[in-house]
Amino acid sequence: MSKRLLVIGGNAAGLSTASQVKRLQPSWEVIVFEKGANISYAPSGVPYFLSGRVADIDDLIELTPNDAVNKRNIDLRLQHEVIAIHPHRKRILVHSSLGEREEAFDFLMIATGSIPLSMGLDLRSHKRVFTLKTLDDGKRIKKSLKDLQPKKVAVIGGGYIGLELLETMKLLGLETHFIHRRDHLARVFEKEVSDKLKEKMVAEGILLKLHTQIHDIKESLDRVIIETQNGRLEYDMVFLGLGVSPANQLAKDAGITLGVKEAIKVNSYLETNWEGIYAGGDCTEAYHLVGEKYVYTPLAPKANKEGFIAGLNISGQRTPFQGIVGTSIVQFFDIGVARTGLTHEEAKENFHPIKYHLTSLTKPSYYPNTERIHSTIVIDKDSGRLLGAQLIGPHDAIKRIDVYATALYNRMTIGDIFHLDLAYAPPFSPVYDPVLLAARIGRKKI
Ligand SMILES: Cc1cc2nc3c(=O)[nH]c(=O)nc-3n(C[C@H](O)[C@H](O)[C@H](O)COP(=O)(O)OP(=O)(O)OC[C@H]3O[C@@H](n4cnc5c(N)ncnc54)[C@H](O)[C@@H]3O)c2cc1C
């Protein structure tokens, strides 16, 4: 019997669910409501559009609305905002230029994503203070960079979007300041990694304003004034890279259960507490397989995979989403930073963790362009199990984080990792790959 699936949100999670259900149940009616004008775009590409490495912002659109409709047979309603969910009656209320209208569903997928944190500022009334989330944000920032011709800018916040914005502004030739309330960058980074990143900032000419508590941000006609405990700072433009919170208002109002950081609570089948209502992506929490608890980790692979798996479940193929191990990677000038698993601090909650650090070569010492990669490894002293790893080094070396992520997923010990048969040839790695070397050292610590 044909069913009706409604999807709220047309990006990674929502579009993945819609496409999957249309693939498996072509006769079902699948309608995607997207409040913006784009679907299926890569927010992760926007910093590269700002720095000019991606020429056209439209290149960040993976699936055009036309293709969604014509090739995937999805009924797409752009600039349609869902303003209420009525779980009892299995209906949603949608607002568009045509007014308000109720739509009935058999299944509902909530994929509303996340909202950038903005220190309580209403950025609609600011012309010089920005967050970066959507393609429209990217266009607005690009235009302002051109119109306002800034010379001195600041980035507030030391997470991965903050790092990307710092790099972008510096590459554009602007005097770039990094404002952060602590000495340590985002808590997800080990101290060793945070210190190396700060060294890199200084080497690239970024001015560090650490231990800086912000009391107020005001905007005048020609500048942004930031009042801090260390006095007043003035900039032409300011970017907030403070992280995101789940876009949960619809779910909250509908009585859908929320979890960590008020992200929507789902079981491993991506079901909420209401039958027929699913959720996935940045608006949901996820189960951390190493920490063995729910966390809020809004990243693209989780969103895409959860959307895909929600689609399988809605279509009748019962499939669990296994969880995450907290893997991420970011470029910062000519180096990259990658992490997976728990930090030493996080691991203390459930384990007896030890942490060690090594610097190794990315290729044999005789080979051209050999560089250094820094690894920080966390293992459980009692069992030898790997708990986390962080890498900082050249771009072509730090995707090795995926070996650690695979080891974490498989609950491997550092001894197991030593026995992995990893590839070797001089242009790619030394005979003891940095991962094997880390394992060789780690075996002696337990
Ligand atoms: C600058 C930047 C860089 C990033 N870089 C990386 C990276 O390198 N690696 C990585 O893994 N992740 C990265 N991310 C995170 C990644 O983009 C997100 O995890 C991913 O986009 C989440 O997908 P989603 O579908 O859950 O949510 P979103 O992409 O937020 O999409 C949600 C959609 O729902 C729509 N919507 C919301 N509410 C409603 C409503 N009521 N009615 C109708 N529509 C609604 C929104 O308009 C939006 O289009 C980055 C994010 C940003 C902003």
The ligand as a MOL file (V3000), in Angstrom:
LIG
                    3D

  0  0  0     0  0            999 V3000
M  V30 BEGIN CTAB
M  V30 COUNTS 53 58 0 0 0
M  V30 BEGIN ATOM
M  V30 1 C 31.1920 26.1550 7.4500 0
M  V30 2 C 30.9210 24.7170 7.7620 0
M  V30 3 C 31.9000 23.7680 7.5150 0
M  V30 4 C 31.6660 22.4260 7.8000 0
M  V30 5 N 32.6550 21.5230 7.5500 0
M  V30 6 C 32.4550 20.2200 7.8280 0
M  V30 7 C 33.4610 19.2570 7.5410 0
M  V30 8 O 34.5410 19.5990 7.0190 0
M  V30 9 N 33.2280 17.9610 7.8750 0
M  V30 10 C 32.0380 17.5530 8.4450 0
M  V30 11 O 31.8740 16.3710 8.7160 0
M  V30 12 N 31.0350 18.4480 8.6720 0
M  V30 13 C 31.2140 19.7550 8.3840 0
M  V30 14 N 30.2120 20.6630 8.6210 0
M  V30 15 C 28.9440 20.1810 9.2260 0
M  V30 16 C 27.9850 19.6380 8.1630 0
M  V30 17 O 27.7970 20.6130 7.1840 0
M  V30 18 C 26.6830 19.2590 8.8410 0
M  V30 19 O 26.9390 18.2310 9.7650 0
M  V30 20 C 25.6200 18.7770 7.8470 0
M  V30 21 O 25.3140 19.7820 6.9200 0
M  V30 22 C 24.3490 18.3980 8.6070 0
M  V30 23 O 23.3520 18.0670 7.7120 0
M  V30 24 P 21.8130 18.1350 8.1570 0
M  V30 25 O 21.0120 17.7060 6.9690 0
M  V30 26 O 21.6220 17.4000 9.4190 0
M  V30 27 O 21.5430 19.6500 8.5310 0
M  V30 28 P 21.7100 20.9930 7.6970 0
M  V30 29 O 22.8040 20.9160 6.7190 0
M  V30 30 O 21.7420 22.0790 8.7170 0
M  V30 31 O 20.3390 21.0850 6.9030 0
M  V30 32 C 19.1110 21.2860 7.5360 0
M  V30 33 C 18.1410 21.8760 6.5320 0
M  V30 34 O 16.8600 21.9590 7.1320 0
M  V30 35 C 16.2540 23.1810 6.7450 0
M  V30 36 N 15.2470 23.4880 7.7660 0
M  V30 37 C 15.4730 23.7310 9.0890 0
M  V30 38 N 14.3040 23.9580 9.7340 0
M  V30 39 C 13.3190 23.8540 8.7990 0
M  V30 40 C 11.9170 23.9890 8.8530 0
M  V30 41 N 11.2610 24.2630 9.9900 0
M  V30 42 N 11.2110 23.8320 7.7180 0
M  V30 43 C 11.8400 23.5440 6.5390 0
M  V30 44 N 13.1910 23.4180 6.4350 0
M  V30 45 C 13.9180 23.5550 7.5520 0
M  V30 46 C 17.4180 24.1580 6.6940 0
M  V30 47 O 17.1190 25.2810 5.8950 0
M  V30 48 C 18.5270 23.2940 6.1140 0
M  V30 49 O 18.6020 23.3570 4.7090 0
M  V30 50 C 30.4070 22.0220 8.3320 0
M  V30 51 C 29.4110 22.9580 8.5640 0
M  V30 52 C 29.6580 24.2900 8.2770 0
M  V30 53 C 28.5650 25.2900 8.5240 0
M  V30 END ATOM
M  V30 BEGIN BOND
M  V30 1 1 1 2
M  V30 2 1 2 3
M  V30 3 2 2 52
M  V30 4 2 3 4
M  V30 5 1 4 5
M  V30 6 1 4 50
M  V30 7 2 5 6
M  V30 8 1 6 7
M  V30 9 1 6 13
M  V30 10 2 7 8
M  V30 11 1 7 9
M  V30 12 1 9 10
M  V30 13 2 10 11
M  V30 14 1 10 12
M  V30 15 2 12 13
M  V30 16 1 13 14
M  V30 17 1 14 15
M  V30 18 1 14 50
M  V30 19 1 15 16
M  V30 20 1 16 17
M  V30 21 1 16 18
M  V30 22 1 18 19
M  V30 23 1 18 20
M  V30 24 1 20 21
M  V30 25 1 20 22
M  V30 26 1 22 23
M  V30 27 1 23 24
M  V30 28 2 24 25
M  V30 29 1 24 26
M  V30 30 1 24 27
M  V30 31 1 27 28
M  V30 32 2 28 29
M  V30 33 1 28 30
M  V30 34 1 28 31
M  V30 35 1 31 32
M  V30 36 1 32 33
M  V30 37 1 33 34
M  V30 38 1 33 48
M  V30 39 1 34 35
M  V30 40 1 35 36
M  V30 41 1 35 46
M  V30 42 1 36 37
M  V30 43 1 36 45
M  V30 44 2 37 38
M  V30 45 1 38 39
M  V30 46 1 39 40
M  V30 47 2 39 45
M  V30 48 1 40 41
M  V30 49 2 40 42
M  V30 50 1 42 43
M  V30 51 2 43 44
M  V30 52 1 44 45
M  V30 53 1 46 47
M  V30 54 1 46 48
M  V30 55 1 48 49
M  V30 56 2 50 51
M  V30 57 1 51 52
M  V30 58 1 52 53
M  V30 END BOND
M  V30 END CTAB
M  END
